[in-house]
Amino acid sequence: MSPGRAVWWLAAALGAACGDDTAGYAVRARAADADGHRGVSAAVVDSEEYGGVRFMKYGDCLLGGVLTMEGYEGESLFNAFAVMGRGVCRVAARQRARPDPPADALLVLGLGAGTAPRHAFEACGFRTIDAVENSTVVAEFARAHFGYPRALPVALDDARRYIFARGEGTAAEGEGTCADGGGGGVWDYVKALLPGGSGGGAPRLYSVVLQDLYMGWNPLNMLTQDAFARVERAWLARDGVHIVNFVGYSPTPGAADAAAAVNTWFARSVAKTLRTVYAAVRCFRDGPLDASLAEPSNIICFAARSSELLQQPTPADPALGAVPLAELPYGWHQENFHHWEVLREADAAEEPPGHPASVLTPGTDLGEYAASLDATAAFMRRFVRGFLPEALWV
């Protein structure tokens, strides 16, 4: 089995926990009390397993993982980041074919390891990429250890504050703030550390806004109708596309029991909320439509003003989409992720009883979604801990 094939299997399943054996693992960088959060550590960890993998760990979450083995360097270990990166390129190809295409420009809300925007830079020619990241440590790690280009600016700020600041003379117009409410000296430091800043002059509109803010929990204040509408009105160029990644349970075809209703309620509501803002929305899991539907996964939604921008190379084939990962060739998902489509608008007519999808707003009682959100966070915590020894999670 090739190294690439082996690591495909690694990312396809939870796998055995590593225990406390740290042999074969090397900590390349570490930050205790990361970003001033007492007891929260961040680290870059290399593993010799499966030929070579590098992880970015923050608290109880993995913000990225790339291959380091020869011939696969920099490729994403996790399907979701590959889908997002390839999705940006697929959207750009559609946009470039329009009679009056928008200029290629990507706004990244949540940098993490920078895998998806780096793919847009390297594979499909994006040179205007602005990122917003609320962690100094994460931004440093992405550049120093995950190949995120130093020429690309990164603004240190909270994503929601950033998108609503435009026109108020704050981060969106180049002054910048940091996640703890500071500014000035911290922002000067960041501009020196991460060249470029967010620039001044006329506000830039983006052909693609890529939103990926999951850090062990879903950032609920960025999955609301007002947040989506703010991006659509203030940040997207004409023919722009908003890509939103979150983690949740996908509806299982034919499932109508109470558990399915509760577990999928949040994901169905996110999709419904997007559809109140955009005329066209298509969502995809980062894995097959098989037995794993009973588990939460990354769900990547593409939203646009026109359905033409979201057309895929071939019609989605549910049978092909249900083939287990272990039976697919390495890298299959990069060109075929559209077969993993979920949360279709037509599915809304077959919602399980008792918990119809709702439009999420700042006033939504999120306690109603607690069971689904708690189950999602618990599963993802168990999942990521299988990739590193317990001693490295301290």
MIVOMI-778999 format. One record per residue: residue in one letter; x, y, z of N, C-alpha, C in turn. Coordinates in pm, whole numbers, plus 32768, in hexadecimal, padded with zeros to 4 digits. Each point is the difference from the previous one (the first is absolute). Example, Ala and Ser with C-alpha at 12.3 -4.5 7.8 and 13.67 -1.06 7.14 Angstrom:
A85277DC7830C7FA780778000805A80788000/S7FDD80697FB88052807780067FB3806D8049/
REM end
This chain:
M80567F8880007FAA807880008059807C8000/S7FE180607FA8805080797FF87FEB8055807D/P80638057801F7FEC805880747F8280547FF3/G7FE780347F877F8980517FED7F827FB0801B/R7FFC7F847FD07F8B7FAC80157FED7FE48095/A80707FEA80467FF77FE0808E7FCA8076804E/V802C80797FDE7FD28073804C7F6F80217FDE/W7FD37FDB7F887F73800C7FDC7FAC7FAB805E/W80317F88801D7FB87FAB805F8002803D808C/L8070803D8025800B803E80847F95806C8011/A7FF280557F9B7F9F806C800A7F727FD07FF0/A7FEE7F867FCE7F7A7FCD7FE87FC07FC4807C/A804E7FE180637FCA7FBB8075803A803A8080/L7FBC7FE9806E802D8032808180857FC28027/G800E7F7E7FEC807D7FBE801E80167FEA8094/A80697FBE801E801E7FE2808D803D80798044/A7FDD8015807B803D806C804D80947FE48012/C804D806B800780927FF0800680347FE2808C/G7FAB800C8065802F7FEA80888062806A802A/D80617FDA804F80648060803080877FEF7FBE/D80087FAB7F9A807E7FE77FBC801C80707F9D/T80648051801C802080717FA980717FDF7F9F/A802E7F817FFC80677FDA7FA07FCC80187F73/G8053803D7FAE7FD7801C7F777FBB80867FEF/Y7FF6804C806E7FC180847FF980668069802C/A7FFF80737FBF805C806C80227FB380838006/V800E8048806E7FC08083800E805B80697FC4/R7FD2803E7F93805280637FBA7FF1808B803B/A7F8E801C80387FE8808380407F917FEE8065/R8005805080677F9C7FF2806A7FE980878042/A7F82801A80257FDE807B80497FA47FDA8073/A80328010807A7FAD7FEB80757FAA807C8018/D7F8B7FED803B7FA5807180177FF280547F81/A7FE07FBC7F927FFE803F7F7C7FA280777FFD/D8030806E7FC87FB2807B7FF27FC880318085/G80477FDF806D7FD5802D80837F947FAB8041/H7FDA7F907FC17F9A7FA7803780437F9D805F/R7FEC8013807E80427FAE80647FDA7F6C7FEE/G80657FAB7FFB7FE97F717FF67FE67FCE7F73/V800080587F9D7FEA7FD87F74808680017FB8/S80287F8C7FD080817FF87FBB7FEA7FEF7F6A/A8060802F7FB580017FEF7F6F80867FC37FD9/A80007FB17F97807D7FBE7FDA7FFD7FD77F6E/V80767FF67FC780147FC37F7D80487F7D8019/V7FC47F937FD480347F7A801E80157FB37F7F/D80787FC77FF0801D7FA67F907FF27F6F802C/S7FC97FB17FA87FF27F70801A80427FB27F90/E80447F958025803E7FA97F9D7F9D7F997FCA/E7F877FFC803B7F9E7F9F7FD37FDD80167F6D/Y7FEE7F957FB77FD180037F76805880547FA5/G808080098020805E80447FAA801C80908022/G7FAB803E8055801B8089802A7F8580597FFA/V7FD9803480747F8C8058800C802380718062/R7FCF80767FE580138071805C7F778034802A/F7FEE801480827F81802E8037800F80898041/M7F9580507FFB7FF6807780527F947FE68069/K802A8001807F7FA67FE7806F7FE98083804B/Y7F7F801880237FE0807580527F967FD68063/G8022800080817FA37FCF80647FDC7F6F7FE5/D7F7D7FE37FF67FD17F787FE47FE27FEA7F6D/C803480567FAB7FDB7FFC7F71807E7FF37FA9/L7FF07FBF7F8D806680027F9A7FD380627F94/L804D80687FEA7FDC80667F9E80367FE17F76/G80457F927FF380327FD97F7D80637F8F800C/G80157FBE7F9080627F957FF8802B7FF17F6F/V80837FFF7FE880327FF37F7780657F8F7FFA/L80107FC97F8880627F967FEB808B803D7FF0/T80627FBB8034808B802B7FF080527F9A7FB2/M7FC07F937FD980467F977FB78025802E7F73/E806E7FCB7FCC803180287F7D7F967FE57F94/G7FEA80637FAF7F9F7FF37F957F74802C8025/Y7FE6801380817F7C802A802F8006807C8059/E8074804080038016806D80607F93806C7FF5/G7FC9802480757FA1806C80067F707FDB7FE2/E7FE97F857FD07F767FD87FE57FB47FEE8084/S7F8180207FFE7FB17FF8807B7FE57F718028/L80147FE3807F7FDA7F7E80367F687FF5800A/F7FBF806D801F7F707FFD801A7FB2802C7F85/N7F997FB37FE07FB380187F877FC5808C7FF8/A7FD0803380717FB7807F7FFD805480707FC5/F8080800980288054806C7FCE801C7FEF7F6B/A800E7F827FD480147FE77F727F8480267FB0/V7F8A7FE080367F8380247FBD7FF380987FF6/M801F8046806C7FF680927FFC8062803B7F9B/G807C7FD28002806380357FA27FDB7FE47F70/R7FD97F847FE57FD87FDD7F787F8080487FDB/G7FA7801480637F8380467FE5801780907FD6/V80608045803E802280887FD8802B80027F6E/C80547FA07FD980307FFB7F767F8E7FE47F9F/R7FA47FA980277F8F7FDE7FAA7FA5807A7FEE/V7FE88049806C7FB1807A7FF7804580667FA6/A808380118011804A80627FB17FF77FE07F6B/A80047F817FDD7FF57FDA7F737F7880297FC8/R7F977FEF80507F7A802C7FD67FFB80967FEF/Q80388048805F7FFD80927FFB804D80357F88/R80747FC67FE5805380307F927FBE7FEB7F78/A7FA17FA47FFA7FB97FE67F837F8C80627FE9/R7FE0805480637F9280607FF4802980727FA1/P7F9F80427FC28021806C7FA2805280708041/D7FE08022807C8046806D804680297FCC808A/P80667FAA800580207FBC807D8039805E8069/P7FE57FE280808040804E806B80947FDE8006/A80508060802D808F7FE3801380117F98806D/D805E7FA67FED801B7F998066802B80448081/A7FB37FEC80698023803680847FBB7FAA8068/L804C7FD180607FCF7FA28064800D803D808B/L7F908003804980018026808D7FEF7F828053/V805C7FE8805D80007F8780527FDC8027808F/L7F907FD080317FD68017808980217F848052/G80738004804480327F8C8049806F7FBE7FB3/L807D8021802080727FCE7FB280247F718023/G80047FDE8084802F7F7B8025808B7FE67FC8/A80177F8A7FCC80817FDF7FC48010803C7F75/G7F96803B7FCB800A80437F7E7FFF7FA27F8A/T7FD67F848012800A7F9C7F967FAB80247F86/A7F81802480167FA6801D7F90802A807E7FB3/P801980728044802C80757FB380887FEC7FBF/R80577FB1803E80827FE47FBF7FE97FB57F7E/H7F9F7FA47FFF7FDF7FB87F857FCE80627F96/A7FAC806180287FD080637FA1807380517FC6/F8063801C80528076804C7FD580557FAE7FA0/E80187F828023805D7FAE7FB37FC07FBE7F87/A7F817FD9800B7FC47FAD7F977FA6804B7FA0/C7FC88071802A7FA580437FA3801980967FF4/G8078802A8024802D80847FD87FD08078804F/F7FC17FEB80757FD780748051807C80468037/R800780827FEB806D804E80387FCE80668065/T7F7F80217FFB7FC4805780647FB67FA88064/I803E7FE980707FC67FAF806B801580498084/D7F94802680418006804280827FC17FA38067/A80447FEA806D7FCE7FA580677FE6804B8082/V7F9D7FCF804A7FE080328086800E7F8C8060/E805080118066801A7F958061800B803F808B/N7FBB7FC880627FFF8040808480707FCF805B/S80597FAA7FCD806C7FCB8053808880247FC5/T804F8048804D808A801E7FD680507F807FEF/V7FED7FA1805B804A7F837FFC7FE07FB27F82/V7F807FF57FDF7FD87FB67F88803B80417F83/A7FF980847FF8803780467F8C80967FE77FF2/E80498004806F80907FE57FFE801D7F717FD3/F7FB67FA1803880157F737FDE7FE47FE77F6C/A7F96803C7FCA7FDC7FEA7F758070802B7FA3/R803C8071801E806B80327FAB80837FB38014/A80217FE5807B80837FC5801C80067F6A7FE5/H7F8F7FBB800A80047F6E7FFC7FA27FBF7F9B/F7FA6804D7FC37FA17FC47FA2800480427F76/G806680507FE9801680347F797FA2806C7FD3/Y7FB8804080607FA8806C7FD4805680757FD3/P7FEA80327F85805B80657FC8800A807E8054/R8079802B80198015807780527FD580807FBA/A7FF17FFB7F7E7FD580777FB67F6C801E8013/L7FB57FA180367F6F8011800D7FDF803B8088/P7FB0806B80057FE38043807F7FA17FB08058/V8013800C80817FA97FC480647FDB806B8066/A7F80801980117FD0805F80657FDA7FB4807D/L8033802D80727FDD7FC1807F7F7F80408033/D7F937FB57FFE7F82803780307F9B7F8F800E/D7F96801E80487F8E7FA780067FB3800D7F7D/A7FD67F907FC57FC480017F7B7F7F80537FFC/R7FAA7FEF80637F82804B7FFE80198095800D/R80598024805A801D808E8010803A80387F7E/Y80547FB27FC08041802D7F857F9A801B7F92/I7FA37FA27FE97FA480127F8F7F9D80718018/F7FE3801E807F7FA3806D801D804780868010/A808780017FFE804A807B8019800F80567F84/R7FE97FC67F8B8015804C7F857FAE80818003/G8044806F7FDF7FBC80818000800680468087/E803C7FBE80638009803C8085809080208025/G805A7FF57F9F808A80288018804E7FA28058/T7FDB7F7C7FFF804C7FA2805280447F9A7FA8/A80027F82802D80567F9D7FBF7FEA7FF57F6B/A7F8480087FD37FE37FE97F73803F806B7FA7/E802880708039803B80697FB1809380168023/G803B7F9E8042808F8001800D803980268086/E7FAE802B805E80388024808280177F868055/G7F9C7FA6800380117F8180427FEC80028096/T7FCE7F9280347FF77FEB809080267F708019/C80107FDC807F801F7F76801D7F8F7FC48051/A80017F7C800E7F8B7FBA80337FDE80268090/D80608032804D7FE0801F808B7FD380918013/G7FE880457F8F7FCE80888008806D80697FFA/G807D7FD57FF8806B80617FF7801180327F73/G8063804E7FE7801A80357F7B808580478002/G801480567FA1807780538000807F7FAF7FFD/G80447FF7807180817FBE80047FFA7F6F7FD5/V7F977FB980287FF47F757FD67FF37FF87F69/W7FAC80567FC77FEE7FFC7F6F808080287FB7/D804B80618036807F80247FC4805E7F878000/Y7FFE7FB3806E80547F8980077FD97F9C7F96/V7F7C7FED7FF07FCF7F9D7FA08023802A7F72/K7FF280817FE08021802C7F7A80947FEB7FE2/A8053800B8066808F7FE87FEB801C7F6B7FF2/L7FB97FB2804F80167F6F7FFF7FC97FC07F82/L7F89802C7FD87FBA7FC67F8E7FEF806D7F97/P805880087F9F800780747FA67F7D80197FB6/G7FE9807C7FE27F9180227FA87F91804D8042/G7FD87FDA807A7F8D803F803F7F857FEF7FAB/S7F91803E80247F877FF37FB07FEF80747F9F/G8061805A7FFE8000806A7F9D7F9F806F801E/G800D806C7FB67FA5807080127FB6801B7F7E/G7FC980787FF07FBC80247F877F737FC77FFA/A7FCC7FF77F847F777FD27FEC7FF17F718032/P7F907FE280407FEA7F77803080037F9D7F8C/R80407F908017800A7F987F9A7F887FA48008/L7FCC7FD97F8C7F9A7F987FF980437F817FD1/Y7FCC7F8E802D80437F817FEA7FAD7FA47FA7/S80437FBB7FA77FBB7F9F7FAB7FD87F858050/V804D7FE1806A7FE07F908058801C80298090/V7FA17FE380588016800B80907FFB7F738039/L806E7FD5803C800D7F7A80387FFB80098098/Q7F987FC8803B7FE8800A809180127F788040/D80687FF18051801B7F82804580338021808B/L7FA480058060801F803280867FF47F97806D/Y7FEF7F827FD97FEF7F96806580817FEE804F/M7FF38002808680747FEB80577FDB7FA28072/G7FBE7F927FDE7FD07FA480667F6E80188020/W7FCA806E7FCF7F738022800E7FDC805A7F89/N7F8080047FDF7FD380567F947FF280908032/P803680617FB67FF5808D80267F7480327FDE/L7FA47FF4805D7F7380147FE27FE2808E7FD1/N804A806380307FE0808A7FD9802980207F70/M80457FA17FBE802180137F737FAD7FA57FA5/L7F9F7FBC803A7FA97FA87FB27F7080338003/T7FF1808080177F7C803E800B7FDF804E7F81/Q7F80801D7FF17FD180467F89804480877FEF/D8012804B806D803D80847FF280937FF87FD7/A80477F98802E808D7FF07FD880097FDD7F6C/F7FAD7FA27FD380027FDB7F737FDA80777FA9/A7F9A804B802A7FD480737FB2806C806C7FFC/R8049800F806D806B80658003806C7FDD7F9B/V80277F817FFA80647FD67F9D7FCC801A7F73/E7F827FDA7FE87FC7800D7F7A7FFB80927FD5/R7FD8805980597FEC808D7FDC8083804E7FFC/A80587FE8805F80738058801280847FC97FCC/W80087F7E7FE580837FC57FE280077FB67F7B/L7F907FCF7FCD80037FB17F857FF680597F85/A80537FE37F9F7FF480417F7E7F867FC87FB6/R7FD980447F967F987FC77FAB80307F787FCE/D7FAA7F9E7FFB80247F777FDC80607FC18067/G7FFF8036807A80527FC580697FBF7F86803E/V80527FAE80437FD07F86804280327FFD8090/H7FA67FE2805B801E7FF5808F80067F6B8022/I80727FD3803080147F73802780057FFB8098/V7FAC7FAC803B7FF47FF8809280177F70802C/N80627FEB805780187F7C803A7FD380008092/F7FB57F9880267FDD7FEA808B7FFD7F6A8018/V7FEA7FD6807B7FFE7F7180207F777FDD8037/G7FC57F977FCA7F7C7FD7802E7FD87F7A7FC7/Y7F897FD680247FC87F817FD07FB580177F7E/S801C7FAD7F9C7FB780077F827F827FAA8008/P7F92802E7FC47F897FAC7FFD801B7F7C7FB7/T7FD07F938039800D7F7C7FC37F847FE47FAC/P80117FE17F7F7F8A7FE87FAC7FA37F98803E/G7F81802280097F9D7FA180337FF47FFD8097/A8058804580487FFA7FFE80927F9780628031/A7FA47FD280527F97805880327FEB7FEF8096/D80657FCA80457FEE7FEB808E8026807C804F/A7FE47FFD8081801780758055809480248008/A80567F9A80078090801B800B8032804A7F85/A7FD27FD57F8B802B80437F857FCF80907FFE/A7F87801780327FC8808780028054805C8056/V80287FD28076804D8053805C808E80157FCB/N80407F947FD6808C80087FD7801580587F86/T7FA37FFC7FA08013804A7F847FC2808B8003/W7FBE8022806C7FB6807D800A805A80787FE4/F80748003803E805880737FF28031800F7F6F/A80307F937FC4803180087F767F92802C7FA1/R7F897FCA80137F9080277FAA7FE080948011/S800E8032807A7FE4808D8019806A805C7FC3/V807E7FD78002806880507FC07FE3800B7F6A/A7FDE7F907FC27FE380027F717F8780597FE2/K7F997FF480527F8980537FEB802280948010/T8052801F80618027808C8017804C80377F89/L805D7FB37FC98048802C7F887FA0801D7F8E/R7F987FAD7FF57FA2800F7F8F7FA5807A800F/T7FFB803C80767FB6807D800E805080777FCC/V80827FEB7FE98058806C7FD280287FEE7F6E/Y80187F837FD880337FE27F7A7F997FB17FAF/A7FFC801C7F7E7FA17FBB7FA880287F6F7FE9/A80807FE2800A80307F787FE6805E7FD4806F/V7FE87F89803780547FC78069800F7F6B7FE5/R807D7FD08001801A7F707FF480667FDA806B/C7FE57F91804580547FD5807280347F757FE7/F80797FE6803280437F7F7FEC80447FD58082/R7FF67F7E801D804D7FC9806F80917FF27FD6/D80567FE38061808C7FE37FDE80197F6A8002/G7F967FB27FEC800E7F6E7FFD7F847FC17FC3/P80047F7D7FEB7F977FBB7FB67F7880038044/L7F9A7FE97FAE7F767FF8802F7FE07F708026/D80507FCB805D7FF17F7480287FDA7FF98093/A802A7F9880437FDD7FEF808D803380728057/S806680477FD28038806C80517FA280788009/L7F8F7FFB7FB97F9E806B800E7FCB800A808F/A800F7F94804B7FD48002808B8061804D8058/E806F80307FC68065804B804A8007808E7FC7/P802580618051801080887FCA807980087FA5/S800080617FAB806F80157FA3800780947FDE/N806A80267FBD800480867FC67F9880067F90/I7FB9806F7FFB7FA0801A7F95802780847FC1/I801D7FFC7F7E802F80777FB97F91802E7FA4/C7FCA8077801B7F9280387FB08036806E7FA5/F7FD37FFD7F83802180657F9D7F8280517FE6/A80078083800F7F8A80557FF4801D80717F9D/A7F9E801C7FA8801480647F987F7B803E7FD8/R8009806C7FB57F8880437FCF7FC97FBB7F84/S80507FA97FC27FD67FBA7F8780277F6D8009/S7FA47FA67FDE801D7F70800580697FD87F9A/E800F80517F9580637FDF7F99808D7FFB803A/L80198054806480868004803C801F7F838050/L7F997FB4802580137F8A80547FF07F7E7FB2/Q7FF780087F7C7FF67F867FB0807D7FAC8010/Q7FEE7F7D8003806D7FA2801380217FBA7F7C/P80767FC17FF780297FC37F807FA27F947FCE/T7FC57FB3805B7FA27F977FDC7F907FFF8066/P7F8C7FC87FDE7F957FF58064802C7FAB8076/A7FD08023807780207FB180767FC67F747FF2/D804E7F9C80217FD77F747FF980007FC8808E/P7F8A7FF1803F7FFB7FCF808B80427F778012/A7FF77FAB7F9C803F7F7B800B8097800E8006/L803780537FAA809180178003802780478081/G7FA98059802E801D8048807A7FFF7FA9807C/A7FC27F8A7FF77FF87FA6807480727F9C8007/V805B80017F9E80707FA28001805C80228075/P80217F9E80578058801C8073808880367FD4/L803B805580538082803A7FDF806A7F987FE2/A7FFE7F94804B80697F9A7FEF7FFC7FC17F76/E7F92800F7FB87FF47FC67F7B801A80657F92/L801F807A80248019806A7F9F809680187FF0/P802B80287F89808E801F7FEE8026807E804D/Y807D800880248031807480497FE380807FB2/G7FCE806680437FE780807FC07F8080097FB0/W7FAE7F9880027F847FFD7FB27FA88078801E/H7FFC8029807E7FA48068802A801E80887FC3/Q807B80177FD6802380837FCE7FB380237F81/E7FE27F9D7FAD7FB3801A7F877F707FCE800A/N7FE07FB580697F7D7FBD80057FAF801D807F/F80278065804B7FBA8019807E7F6D80227FEB/H7FDB802B7F867F7480257FE87FA27F888008/H80367F8680017FAB7F8980137FDA7FEE8093/W8039805180587FE07FF8808F7F9D806F8027/E7FA780247FA97FA4806E80197F977FDD8069/V7FE8805E80597F9C7FF1806B7FB18082800D/L7F997FFD80547FB28078801F7FCB80457F83/R7FD57FAF7F9F7FC7803A7F887F7D80468020/E7FE080637FB17F84804A80197F887FA37FF6/A80077F9E7FA67F917FA17FF27FED7FAA807B/D806C7FED804E7FF77FAC80787FAC8042806D/A7FF280847FFB7FB8804780687F6E7FD48009/A7FCB7FCF7F8F7F747FD37FFF7FEF7F7B8048/E80707FBD80207FFC7F7D8041804380058089/E7FF680718042803F800F80837FC27F9F8064/P80547FCA805C7FC77FAC80697FA280528058/P7F9B7FC380367F9A804B804C803780348085/G7FC3806C802F801E803080878067806D8009/H805C80067F9E806B806480078018803B7F76/P7FA480507FCD8016803D7F7D807180658005/A8046800E7F91806E805F7FF97FCE808D801C/S8054804F80437FDE808A80238068805E7FC5/V7FDC807E7FF4805E80677FD8804B802F807C/L80857FF77FFD805280258073801780978001/T7FE4803E80718016808F8012804880158085/P80328079801B803F801980827FA37FE48076/G7F7C80067FE97FA17FE8806C7FD17F71800C/T80357FA67FAD7FD77F74800580277FC28085/D7FA67FB2803A801D7FB7807C80547F867FDA/L8082800C800E805A7F957FD67FFA7F88805F/G7FC1801380747FED7F8E80597FB17F917FBF/E7FAC80257FA07FB17F9C7FBA80597FA27FAF/Y807580307FDB805C7FB07FAF806C7FBD8054/A7FF6800B8081806C7FD4805880237F6D7FED/A7F9C7FAA7FF2801C7F717FF280547FE47F85/S7FDD803C7F90804B7FEB7F85808B803C8009/L800B807B8034808180428008805E7FB98062/D7FCA7FD3807180527FB9806280307F7B7FC7/A7FA87FB87FBA80267F817FC5806B80137F95/T7FF3806A7FB38063801E7F998088801C803D/A800480578066807F8023803F80417F888041/A7FB07FAC804280377F898043803A7F9F7F9B/F7FB97FEB7F9180337FA47F9A808280347FC5/M800380807FDC807880357FC180767FFE8060/R7FE680148081806D7FF98061803B7F738004/R7FAA7F9B800080307F767FFE804A7FE37F7E/F7FCB80317F93803B7FE57F7D808F80347FF6/V8016808080218084803A7FEE80667FC68061/R7FD27FD6807580607FCB8062803C7F7C7FD2/G7FC47FBF7F9D803A7F867FCC807C80177FAC/F801D807C7FDE8071801C7FA88082801D804A/L7FF88023807F80778022804D80017FB78084/P80767FE1803880067FC480857FC3805B8069/E7FC77FC480677FC0804F806A80608066803D/A807F7FDB800A8061805A803F801080837FB5/L7FE280007F7E800F80787FB07F8580598001/W7F957FD280437F888052800A80018059807E/V80667FEF805180098050807B8023808F7FDF/
REM end
